[in-house]
Amino acid sequence: MPASPVPSLELLPGAAASPVLLHVPHSARAIPEDVRRGIVLDDAGLERELDHITDAHTAELAERAAALAAVRPWRFVNRLSRLVVDPERFPDEREEMTAVGMGAVYTRTTHRGELRPADTDPEPLLARYFRPYARAMTEAVADRLAATGRAVIVDVHSYPTEPLPYELHGSGPRPPVCLGTDAFHTPPELIRAARAAFAVCGETGLDSPFAGTYVPLEFYGRDARVGALMVEIRRDTYMAEPGGPARPGMDRLAAALAALVDTV
């Protein structure tokens, strides 16, 4: 793990007229040294866990798509591993993943082993990383609303070909591209645009094996000007699993993501 301080997030500007924010929350592997000390896995075990839990190459995918888009989108990228905090989890009892020790601060691994002691106090990590991340994302969305009158969050993720033990809904379909939706923030036209854009990548499914999408809590369920869609890409379509190098499928996916950006 890196010894020097690592920025926790990065907002990469797009075109002033673009309402689109490509949100990349799970692509990084970096863990600050003091956070690492709270994780009980040895170094080899931690590397294996990072291979499984990291949405590898998704920051690069978003970067390529942004370069290809006719109107460059904004990008909001988490530069720390989700093993530090997971910025997309609810930080309270609303989060169903707390049942398997994977709320905003994980205490269990993808294979349901111990990551941190079960009695770990999440508050220091929430205060240091989770809440500042949420504030920054809220500000980024508010900026797009002020500039363009709307905001469209496209959440860029990946998922393993075979279900991992931590998954609560792993028995359903696992298409090449899964679109996670929200009844309030994902209008039908956004789903249609995504299906059309990703048609070149194979079958596109809805909300299986992962459902929902990320919207900052200030806007969640309140402001219909904020649209949101989660794009979950099955990893065998673009990389060697787990945690291996990217493959040529990245080019097709980047073009598809760029097409979605240009449509919305």
N, C-alpha and C positions, 0 to 999 in steps of 0.2 A: 504494500500500500504506500502511496506517496507520503513523504514526510512533510513537504511544503504545503501551505494552505491551498485549498482548491476552491475556486469560486463555486457557489452552490447552484447558480443558475445563470443563464445568459439570454437576453432578449436581442435578437438579430433583426435589424430593421428591414422592412420591405418597402414597397411603393406606398406613397402617402395615400393613394386612393384605394388601396387594398383593404377589404374587411377581414381577410383571412389570417388566422393565427394557426400555424402548424405547431402543435404542442407535442413535445417529445419528452416524456417523463421518466422513461425506464431504460435508456440506452447506455448509461454510464456505469463504470465499475469502480470509480474512485471512492475511497472511504478514508476520512481523516484519521490520523493515528489515535487520537483520544477516543474516537468512536469505535475504532477497531478493538481497543482494549476491553470494551464491553461485550464483545462477541466471543463466544466460548469455542468456536471451531478453530482447529489448527490451520496453518496457512494453506496446506493442501486441500483441506476440507472446505475452506472458504472459497478458494479458487473454483472448486467443483460447484459450490452453491451459486457463485456468480455466473458460471456457465449456464446453469439452468434458469436462473431468475432474471437475467439481463435480456432486454430486447435488443440484441446485438445488431449493430449497423443501422438502426433506425434514425439516428441523427444524420448519418451520411445520406440515407434515403431522402430525408426531408431537405437536406442541403442540395442534393441533385435535382429534386423536384422544383425547388425554389428557383434554381438557375434555369430550368427549362420553361417555367411558366411565363406566359406573355405579360402578366402583371405580377410582379414578384410579391409573394406573401411574406408576412412576418413570421418569425420562428421563435418559440419560447422553449429553451432546452434545459433540462435538468442536468447539471454537470456532476452530480453525486449519485452514487448507487441508491437504489430504492431500499437497500438494507440499512441506510442511514435513517431516512424516513420515506414513506411512500406518500407523495403529495396528493395522490388521487383517492386515498381512503378518507372516509369520514373519521374525524378524530374523536368520535363518541359512540354511544350505543347503537346508532343507526348502521354501523359498519358490520355487515354479515361475516366478513372475513376474520373478525375478532375471534370467531368460534374455533378457528384453526391457528390462532396465534399470529395472524397476519393483518392486524389493523394498521393504523398509521405508523406504529413502531413495531416491527416484527420481533416475536420471541421464538418462533418456530421456522423451520426450513421448508423447502418445497417437498421434502420427503418426510415431513412432520417430526424431524429431530429437533434437538435443542439448538437454538441460535443465540439467544440470551436467556438468562434466568427468568423464570416465569414471573417473579416479583419485581422485575425491572420497572422503575418509575419512568414512564414515557415523557413526563413533563419537560425535563431539560432539553431533550431532542425536539420536542414540539415547539418549544420557545425559540430555540436556536435556528432551526431549519424549516419546520413545517409552516409556521405562521408567517415568517418573512416570505416564503415561496408563495403562499396563498395571497398575501398582499400584493406582491409583484405581479402575479397573474391577473388579479382583479384590476390593477392599474393598467395593465396591457389591454385588457378587454375594454375598459372604460375609455381608453385612448382611441381604440378603433371605433367605438360608438360615437365619440365626439367628432372624429374625423370623417366618418362615412355614414353614420346613422344606423349602422348595424355591425355585428361581429359574427364571424363563423369560425368556431374552434374545430379543427380537424385533429383529433388525437391519434398519434402515430404509434402503433404497438406491433408486437409480434407474439406468437405463441407456439409451443412445441407441437410437433406432429402427433406424438403420443401423450395422453393426459398424464400429468404429474399428481402425486398423492394429495397435494394440498387443494386441488381444484374441487370446488363444491358442485360444479355442474359439468363435469367432464365426460358424461356418458352420451351427450348429444352429438350432432354433426360437427365435423371439424373441416370446413371447406377451405380452399386456398385463401379466400378473403372473407373474414367475418366483419360485418358492420354492426357496431353497438349503437343502440338508439335510446332516446329518451322521449317519452310521450309528449312532453311540453316543448323541448328544445330541438327536436329533430323533425322538421316538416317533411312531408312526403316527397316534395321536389328535391330535397337534399339526398334522400335515399335513392331516388331515380337517377340523379346525377352520378352518384357513386357507383351504382350498379352498371351504368353505361361506361363510365371511365375504366372500371376494373374488369370489364367483360373479357378483355384480352388476356387476363391473368387466370382464367378458369372460373369455376363456380363461385358465386358470391352469396353468402347466407346472412341471416339476421340473428343477432343476439345468442349465438351458440358457436363456441363454448363460453364466450364472455359477452355479457350484456351491459347496456348502459353507456354513458359517456360523461366526460368531465366538464363541469361548468362551475366557476367560482361561486361559493355559497351566497355572496351578495346578490347574484343574479339568478341563482338556481330556483326554478319554479316561479319566478317573479317577472322576468323581463324577456318577452318573446322576441325582442330584437336580437337576442343572443341565440344563434343556432349552433348546434354541436353534433358531431358524429365521431364515433370511435372507429378507426380502421385497424383491424387485427389481421396480420399477415402470417399465414402458416410458415414456419421457418424453413421447412424443406424446399419451399419454392425459391429461396434466394440465398441460403447459407448451409454450411455443414453443421450438423447438430452434435452435441450441444456446444455452443460457444466457439464454433469454428469460423473459418474465413467466409467472406461473401462469395457468391457465385454469379454467373451472368444474369440470372433472373432479376437482379437489382435494376438493370437498365429498363426492363419492361415495367417493373413496379414504379420506378421513378417517373417514367413517361405517363403512366396511368394516374399517379398522384398529381402530377402537373396538370393533366387534363381535368381532373376534378377541381383543382384550384381555379383554373380558367373558367370553368362552368359556373361556379358559385360566386 
